[in-house]
Structures are given as C-alpha cells and as structure tokens.
C-alpha cells in the first residue's frame, strides 16, 4: 500500500465531529458554561448519528473541554479550563515554537484578507464591523468588574474578536482565505487561550484603525494595520511567556 493510499483513508466520523465541536469552543462560538444544542438536534445539524455525537463528546470530555449532564436540562456543557498562572506559563513555554508557527501563518493570511476586504466590502459588512467594534467598547467598559464577571467579559471579547476577523475574511470574497483565517484563530487559541485573562483598552484601538482603513477602501493601509495588529498580538503572547506579566504597549 502506497503512502497516498494510507493518507486517503478517511478518519472515523466521530473524530471529524470532535474537531468541529472543539473548534467551535476554541473560537468562542460556545463560551464556558454554555451548552451545545441537544444531542438529537446536534446530530441533525451535523448530519451524523447520535452515537457519533456521543463518541465525539467522550473525546472532548477526555480533553477536559466539556462535560455531559443528564436529565431534562442536561446536555454537553463547555467547561471553564482556567489554570494556575505557573501552569499556563509552563505549557506555553513548551509550545513556544508552535505559537510562533501559528503567528507566521496568520500574518500573511490575515493581511491578504484585510487588503481584499478593503477593496470588496459592502456597506452591510462595514456596518457589521462597526457594530462589532461597539460590542468591544461595551465589553471593555466591564473590565473592572469583579473577577468572575471579568472572566465572562474576556470570554465574550474573544468571541467578538473572532467574529471581527471572520467578517473581514468573508468580505474578502475568498472562501479559501476565510477557511485559513478560521483555522489560524482556532490554532492560536488552542495553546494560548489562558493568556488572555484581562482586557486592556489598546486591544480595541487597533481594531478601530483597521475598520477605518476598510471603510475608506484603503487596501494598502488595511494590509499594513492588520500586520501591525497580528504582530502586536504575537508580542503580547511572547511577553507573557517570558515574563509572566501582561503586555502593555
């Protein structure tokens, strides 16, 4: 059997479903404490059997991402995986090379998406980006709330941030770019999710400048600003890995 024949063998259906559910968690589509749709609905939505959903759930339970609750109000619930700061830094140091790889991937992909979005965006897409900016402003206003509420704000920020980047990718009118942006986001939050425990005002400012460039249909400026934004995010993560302190520009 050739290597091509081995590579062509499809993985079990439950692993593909587990990948989809894992990505939905990683990009913030489902936040800590939230539940996925009921098993029957999830099976219909993904076009698989309920047995496949259960097998995928067992995979995610083994990874500590979800728990299954039984009863009338039961279902698949996303767990809060906050770790002690020392453990977070240890895990990140082990994955530092992978983190660099992820940002090296995101940089050209998202710059291209921003450039094309500036040329092709519609008024509706620009309106959505501005609406997402407004959501970011509201979340930032909550950053001084008690710790439990603040963690909820951080989770919601990550979800809005992901939708912001995906909206830009959709506005680029290139499905391959959109898929690449989604993959980059999921890969980024997989190792570094625990780094973002607080929201700082500077996190909003770069998004505003990107939207302004896209609104002006300035492709070169949108490209440049997105590159700066990705590099600033890289710097914030690596600063935390090296020092254990939040990055403030």
N, C-alpha and C positions, 0 to 999 in steps of 0.2 A: 504493500500500500504506500502510495507516494505521500509526501508532506501535504500536498494540495488536497488529497482525499481526506486526510485527517482533519485539516483545517475546515473543510467544508461540512463536517458533521455538525448538525445544529445542536446547541445546548438544550438541556431539558427546559420545558416551558416554565417551570416554577422559578428557575434562575433568571429568566428574562423578566418575569413579573417582579421578582425581588429587586432586580436592577431598576425597574421603573418606579417602584414604591420608594426605594432608597433615594433615588434622585429627587422625587417629589419632596422628601424630607430635607435633603441637603440644600435645595434651592429655596426652602421656606414656604413651599406651597401648603404644607401641613406643619403647624407650629407645635412646640411642646405642649402636651395636654390635650391637643385636638385629636379627634377620631377620624379615621378613614370612613368612607361610606360602608354600609352593612355588606357583609360577605356576598350576598346574592347580587346586590347592585354593583359591587366592585367586579365580580366575575362577568356580569353582562357588559359592563363598561370596557373591560379589557379583552373580552371575547375568549375567556378561558373557563374551565370548570371551577366549582367551589373547592374541589380537592386541591387544585393547583394554587388557589389563593391561600389555603391553609398551609401548604408546603412552603410557599414563599414567606408567609408570616413566621413560620418556625425559623427560617434563615435569619430574618431580621430580629427576631427575639434573641437568637444566639449572639447577634452582634450588639445587643443592648439598645437597639433603636426603638423598639416597640414592645408593648405587652398586650396580650389578649385578655379581655374581660368578658365574662359570661353573664347571661341574664338578659332581661329586657332592654337594659341600657348598655349592654356590653358591646364589644367590637374591638377593633385594632386601634390602640391609642399610642400616640407618639410620646416617648419618654424624654425627660429633661436630663441630658447627659453632662451636666456641669461637673468638672473635675477640679481637684485642688490645683492651685497655680503651679506648684512644683511639678506635678504630674503632667500638666499641659506643656510646660517647657521641655520636659524630658522627651515627650512624644514628638514635639515639633523639631527638636534638635536631631532626632533620629530620621526625620523626614525632610530635613532642610534641602537636600538635593532635589527631592521631588517637588517641593514648593517652588524652587527656582524654575524647574521644568514647566510647571503649570503657568507661572507668570510669563515665561518665554513664549508659551503657546498663546496666552491671552493677548499679549501685546500686539502682534500683527493682525490677529483676527478681529479684535475689537476696534482697532484703529481703522481697518478697512470698513467695518460695519458703520462706524460714525461718519466716515467720508461719504459712503454711498447714501446713508440716511439723509445727510445734508442736501444731497442732490435730488433725492426721490421722495422725501417725506411728504405726506399730505397734511392738510390743516387739522384733520382729526387726530393724526398721530402726534403732531406738535401739541395739540390740546391735551392729549393723554400724558405726554411727558411733563407738561406744566402742572397737570393735576397730581402726578406722582411727586413732583417737587413740593407741592403744597402738603402732601401727606408726610413727606420727610420733615418739613418745617414743624408740623404738629408733633411728630414723634420726638424731635429734638427738644421741643418745649417741655417734654416729660422726663428729660434725662436726670433731673434732680429729685425724682420721686423716690420712695423707699425701695430697697434693694429688690424685693420680689417683683414689684411693678416695673422697676427699671429693666430687669431681665426680660420681661414681657415686651417692653419697648424695643430692646435690642433685637429680639426675635422678629418683631414686626418690621423693624428697619431693614433687616436682611431680606425679608420677603419683598418689600417695596423696592429695594435696591436691585434685586434680581429682575423684577418686572420692568424696571427702568432700562436695564441693559438689554433685556429681551425685546422691549418695544423699539429700541434703536435698531436692533438686528432685524426685526420684522420690517421696519421702514426701509431697510437696505434692499428689499425685494430680492433676497438671495437665500433660498431655503438651506443651502449648504452652510452659509455663514451663520444663520440662525441656529442650526444644529451645533455648530462649533462653539458658539457663544454659550449655549446651554451646557455643553459638555465642560467647557472651561470653568463655568460657575460651580457646577457640581464638584469638579475635581478640586477647586480651590477651597470650598467649604468643608470638604471631607477631612483634610488634615488640620485646617486652621480655624474651624468653627469656634473653638473655645477661646481664641484670642480676643474676639470682639465682645467684650463684656461691658463696654461703656460707649456712649455716643458723644462725639465731640463736634462742635459747630463746623470745623473745617471740612468734615465729611460731606456737608451739604454744598459748600461753596464750589467745588469742582464740578458737581452735577449741574449747578446753575449756569456756569460758563459754557459747558458742553451744550446745554439746551439753547442758550443764546446763539451759539455758532450754527447749530442745526436750524434754528428759526430764521437766521439770516442767510441760509443756504450757502454758508462759507465752508466748503468741503475741506480745504487745507487747514483751517483753524480747528474744525471739529476733529480732524485726524490728530492734530498736534495736542489738543487738550485731552483727548481720550488717552493718548500715550502718556501724558503727564499724570493723568488720574491713575492709570494702571501702575505706573512706576511708584507713585506715592503710596498706593496700597501695598505694593511689594515692600517698600521701605518700612511701613508701619509693622508689617508682619515680622520681617527680619530683625527690626529693632527690638521687638518683644522677645524674640528667640534669644537674642544675645544679651539683653539686659534685664528682662523680666518686667520692664516698665512700659506703660503706654507710650505710643509715639505721638508727639505733638510738633507739627512743623513750625 
